[in-house]
Amino acid sequence: MKFHAHTLISPIARFVTEEHIRTLLMLFSAIVFVFFTSKDYIPFIVRLVVPFLLLLLITASEMRQRFNLLLWITLGLALNVVMNFYVIANHGFVITYIGIALMIACASGEEASKNISRAAVFLISILMGLALIQKLISAHYMSGDLIGSYLANGYMFKTLISLVDPSWPQTVHQNLAAQKTLMNVAPAVSASMNVTIPPMIQVLAIVLTWMALVSQVLIEACVLLRNKIGVWAHFAIILFVLIIYSTRNENVFLAMNLIFGYAITNETTKSARLWYVIGIAYLMIMEAMGLRPGIIG
């Protein structure tokens, strides 16, 4: 018997393309499951109970049932934010917002898809706008020091730079060793120790800093003008996530950006839905397994 990949993919593609709200509930459940089960500060009883609530959520057939389950799950998310306010990342706040938005959607019947789309556009626009303002007023970012430190430590483009400068991996290793040493030496000694950043890397850091700013402005414009440019707005969001993935280990946050993108798709742009689902599945699997395969790092 021959096995054809499309035989397996076609039903999945059809489901995630046509079942907008049900797929959103599944994606939300996947993100919450990985988030709750991977954080040590979340109580054991919560990590034990929440997966069962999520299972009930994705199998519930009535909107009322979904609303009630989302209510309990979102209360748990909100309680987690309150109890761990000083240690929790932005992830907890954003996931809680998604839970509230889904509750509103499930309570609105036929308008569910439109309401979740409005909520997603609002939050992703606010997040990108605030992030842009934060960068513009940060001397550390605008000077290129932030991107420069990522380059010097090998967090991004290490392989690509090595094609131009074969000694770059060794330089990165020396930089990391120097920083580790700084943690264990006297201040008088540490003041005389520096990492190595060649002129080429300094120029690259400035270029990448401004490219990141420009791309963020363009992507936010794509989100706001999504009805005019159609599916290209979603390709821009996916490209944005891919760029950030190449620089930072932020799988949960990036998956939430993709779920926002999925939420704002409509009948004319639903061809992008499968790509969002594939991206979220990849990010969640890698996060759960503790792996980070490189793309262009």
Wavefront OBJ file of the C-alpha trace (Angstrom):
o trace
v 0.000 0.000 0.000
v 1.429 3.338 -1.040
v 1.512 6.220 1.397
v 0.841 9.685 0.062
v 1.673 12.688 2.230
v -1.267 14.669 0.882
v -3.619 11.967 2.186
v -2.567 12.913 5.703
v -2.175 16.647 5.164
v -5.378 17.329 3.226
v -7.838 16.690 6.092
v -5.696 18.787 8.453
v -5.401 21.606 5.926
v -9.151 21.528 5.291
v -9.958 21.601 9.020
v -7.631 24.475 9.986
v -8.740 26.445 6.931
v -12.481 26.096 7.459
v -12.856 25.719 11.243
v -11.627 29.118 12.395
v -12.818 29.206 16.024
v -12.246 25.506 16.745
v -8.687 25.748 15.446
v -8.096 28.873 17.548
v -9.234 26.967 20.627
v -6.797 24.164 19.795
v -3.918 26.562 19.192
v -4.698 28.412 22.421
v -4.828 25.093 24.289
v -1.457 24.051 22.872
v 0.183 27.307 23.953
v -1.352 27.203 27.446
v -0.346 23.556 27.880
v 3.291 24.202 26.973
v 3.379 27.397 29.041
v 1.873 25.848 32.179
v 3.868 22.641 32.045
v 7.232 24.307 31.402
v 7.263 26.921 34.198
v 8.577 25.809 37.581
v 6.878 28.619 39.484
v 3.387 27.394 38.546
v 1.897 25.169 41.324
v 1.864 21.436 40.663
v -1.898 21.142 41.124
v -2.453 23.741 38.398
v -0.125 21.939 36.000
v -2.041 18.751 36.785
v -5.577 20.090 36.339
v -5.208 22.520 33.422
v -4.358 19.883 30.760
v -7.658 18.119 31.497
v -9.569 21.406 31.215
v -7.847 22.045 27.892
v -8.808 18.597 26.663
v -12.424 19.285 27.566
v -12.177 22.659 25.813
v -11.035 21.313 22.457
v -13.632 18.535 22.514
v -16.568 20.706 23.630
v -19.220 20.995 20.927
v -21.316 23.841 22.344
v -20.294 27.483 22.628
v -21.675 27.641 26.178
v -19.430 24.793 27.272
v -16.446 26.422 25.633
v -17.216 29.706 27.366
v -17.417 28.095 30.801
v -14.185 26.167 30.313
v -12.412 29.254 28.970
v -13.648 31.145 32.034
v -11.959 28.707 34.433
v -8.793 28.473 32.357
v -8.543 32.247 32.006
v -9.112 32.707 35.738
v -6.182 30.358 36.280
v -4.071 32.378 33.860
v -5.033 35.651 35.555
v -4.312 34.212 39.008
v -0.915 33.082 37.758
v -0.155 36.623 36.592
v -1.155 38.077 39.982
v 0.781 35.514 42.030
v 3.926 35.739 39.894
v 3.739 39.386 38.904
v 7.446 40.063 39.498
v 8.826 36.937 37.825
v 6.395 36.265 35.008
v 7.312 37.326 31.486
v 4.954 39.224 29.185
v 3.790 35.806 27.983
v 1.432 35.388 30.930
v -0.314 38.706 30.283
v -0.717 38.053 26.562
v -2.014 34.500 27.009
v -4.547 35.796 29.544
v -5.675 38.421 27.020
v -6.118 35.725 24.374
v -8.234 33.705 26.810
v -10.478 36.715 27.496
v -10.789 37.453 23.768
v -11.794 33.856 23.067
v -14.382 34.012 25.861
v -15.938 37.088 24.249
v -15.852 35.389 20.858
v -17.527 32.232 22.137
v -20.245 34.342 23.760
v -20.986 36.229 20.539
v -22.284 33.338 18.425
v -22.209 34.083 14.696
v -19.957 37.096 15.255
v -17.247 34.988 16.923
v -14.693 35.177 14.111
v -15.137 38.923 13.615
v -14.798 39.673 17.330
v -11.664 37.597 17.816
v -10.197 39.246 14.717
v -10.828 42.729 16.141
v -9.272 41.752 19.469
v -6.212 40.279 17.756
v -5.651 43.347 15.563
v -5.966 45.617 18.600
v -3.406 43.754 20.698
v -0.831 43.036 17.995
v -0.959 46.710 16.950
v -0.530 47.877 20.538
v 2.316 45.440 21.208
v 4.226 46.415 18.078
v 3.597 50.106 18.660
v 4.822 50.000 22.256
v 7.845 47.917 21.257
v 8.708 50.462 18.569
v 8.448 53.379 21.001
v 10.543 51.498 23.555
v 13.280 50.978 20.977
v 13.236 54.584 19.787
v 13.716 55.985 23.312
v 16.367 53.429 24.270
v 19.930 54.685 23.786
v 21.165 51.117 24.305
v 19.130 49.953 21.325
v 19.479 52.962 19.007
v 23.272 53.012 19.395
v 23.424 49.463 18.032
v 24.793 48.120 21.327
v 21.965 45.614 21.790
v 22.275 44.055 18.321
v 26.063 44.356 18.614
v 26.037 42.275 21.795
v 23.919 39.607 20.076
v 26.404 39.467 17.205
v 29.469 39.468 19.488
v 28.046 36.627 21.578
v 27.075 34.538 18.563
v 23.335 34.698 19.264
v 22.583 35.637 15.668
v 24.174 35.212 12.230
v 27.177 33.343 13.620
v 27.250 30.927 10.680
v 26.757 33.633 8.046
v 29.498 35.851 9.476
v 31.814 32.839 9.550
v 31.538 32.594 5.769
v 33.195 36.024 5.539
v 35.431 35.741 8.611
v 36.468 32.106 9.293
v 37.924 33.122 12.671
v 34.573 34.453 13.898
v 33.502 31.310 15.867
v 36.773 31.511 17.813
v 36.210 35.226 18.470
v 32.709 34.478 19.768
v 34.094 31.784 22.041
v 36.652 34.240 23.426
v 33.944 36.856 24.005
v 31.769 34.413 25.937
v 34.760 33.240 27.974
v 35.688 36.854 28.782
v 32.150 37.606 29.973
v 32.134 34.497 32.129
v 35.439 35.610 33.652
v 34.006 39.053 34.387
v 31.546 37.458 36.761
v 34.364 36.129 38.964
v 37.013 38.854 39.032
v 37.513 42.047 40.983
v 35.981 45.267 39.556
v 39.440 46.777 38.936
v 40.356 43.825 36.733
v 37.005 43.555 34.974
v 37.176 47.238 33.971
v 40.140 46.450 31.723
v 38.516 43.446 30.007
v 36.511 43.910 26.822
v 34.842 41.772 24.210
v 36.112 41.881 20.646
v 33.855 43.573 18.089
v 35.572 44.084 14.708
v 34.659 47.223 12.688
v 32.663 45.116 10.229
v 30.470 43.826 13.073
v 29.961 47.343 14.419
v 28.701 48.518 11.027
v 26.515 45.413 10.705
v 25.019 46.088 14.137
v 23.949 49.608 13.110
v 22.530 48.385 9.792
v 20.546 45.604 11.470
v 19.280 47.993 14.147
v 17.743 50.308 11.554
v 16.524 47.428 9.407
v 14.668 46.053 12.447
v 13.023 49.426 13.069
v 11.961 49.870 9.454
v 10.666 46.298 9.164
v 8.626 46.690 12.357
v 6.997 49.847 11.018
v 6.216 48.135 7.703
v 4.770 45.042 9.395
v 2.506 47.119 11.635
v 1.372 49.003 8.539
v 0.617 45.659 6.879
v -1.534 44.638 9.851
v -3.465 47.907 9.818
v -3.901 47.755 6.019
v -4.612 44.011 5.924
v -7.954 44.431 4.131
v -6.256 46.245 1.245
v -3.135 44.102 0.781
v -4.775 40.767 1.562
v -2.663 37.687 2.162
v 0.590 39.663 1.928
v -0.109 41.043 5.401
v 0.048 37.501 6.767
v 3.244 36.705 4.905
v 4.714 39.823 6.548
v 3.715 38.580 10.015
v 5.227 35.154 9.339
v 8.424 36.791 8.059
v 8.583 38.927 11.211
v 8.317 35.809 13.393
v 10.994 34.068 11.339
v 13.375 37.022 11.770
v 12.852 37.144 15.545
v 13.227 33.365 15.767
v 16.657 33.666 14.189
v 17.779 36.036 16.946
v 15.977 35.111 20.183
v 14.731 32.025 22.013
v 11.147 33.234 22.402
v 9.086 30.322 21.093
v 6.016 30.910 23.275
v 5.839 34.631 22.496
v 6.375 34.018 18.773
v 3.641 31.361 18.790
v 1.289 33.960 20.283
v 2.126 36.349 17.441
v 1.208 33.597 14.995
v -2.074 32.904 16.770
v -2.906 36.619 16.414
v -2.126 36.333 12.718
v -4.358 33.281 12.405
v -7.126 35.088 14.278
v -7.209 38.017 11.834
v -7.527 35.849 8.722
v -10.870 35.911 6.933
v -12.515 34.237 3.970
v -10.259 36.032 1.476
v -7.011 35.298 3.331
v -7.731 31.873 4.813
v -5.088 30.305 2.562
v -2.533 31.548 5.119
v -4.120 29.619 8.000
v -2.264 26.361 7.403
v 1.088 28.180 7.464
v 0.227 29.715 10.810
v -0.709 26.325 12.249
v 2.487 24.728 10.961
v 4.524 27.544 12.507
v 2.805 27.275 15.893
v 3.130 23.485 15.923
v 6.845 23.738 15.185
v 7.467 26.359 17.873
v 5.484 24.480 20.539
v 7.135 21.130 19.780
v 10.592 22.691 19.932
v 9.725 24.476 23.192
v 8.360 21.300 24.799
v 11.424 19.307 23.725
v 13.872 22.033 24.715
v 15.386 22.139 21.228
v 16.367 25.113 19.106
v 17.437 24.116 15.603
v 19.078 27.018 13.844
v 17.777 28.587 10.667
v 20.249 31.323 9.839
v 22.034 31.646 13.181
l 1 2 3 4 5 6 7 8 9 10 11 12 13 14 15 16 17 18 19 20 21 22 23 24 25 26 27 28 29 30 31 32 33 34 35 36 37 38 39 40 41 42 43 44 45 46 47 48 49 50 51 52 53 54 55 56 57 58 59 60 61 62 63 64 65 66 67 68 69 70 71 72 73 74 75 76 77 78 79 80 81 82 83 84 85 86 87 88 89 90 91 92 93 94 95 96 97 98 99 100 101 102 103 104 105 106 107 108 109 110 111 112 113 114 115 116 117 118 119 120 121 122 123 124 125 126 127 128 129 130 131 132 133 134 135 136 137 138 139 140 141 142 143 144 145 146 147 148 149 150 151 152 153 154 155 156 157 158 159 160 161 162 163 164 165 166 167 168 169 170 171 172 173 174 175 176 177 178 179 180 181 182 183 184 185 186 187 188 189 190 191 192 193 194 195 196 197 198 199 200 201 202 203 204 205 206 207 208 209 210 211 212 213 214 215 216 217 218 219 220 221 222 223 224 225 226 227 228 229 230 231 232 233 234 235 236 237 238 239 240 241 242 243 244 245 246 247 248 249 250 251 252 253 254 255 256 257 258 259 260 261 262 263 264 265 266 267 268 269 270 271 272 273 274 275 276 277 278 279 280 281 282 283 284 285 286 287 288 289 290 291 292 293 294 295 296 297
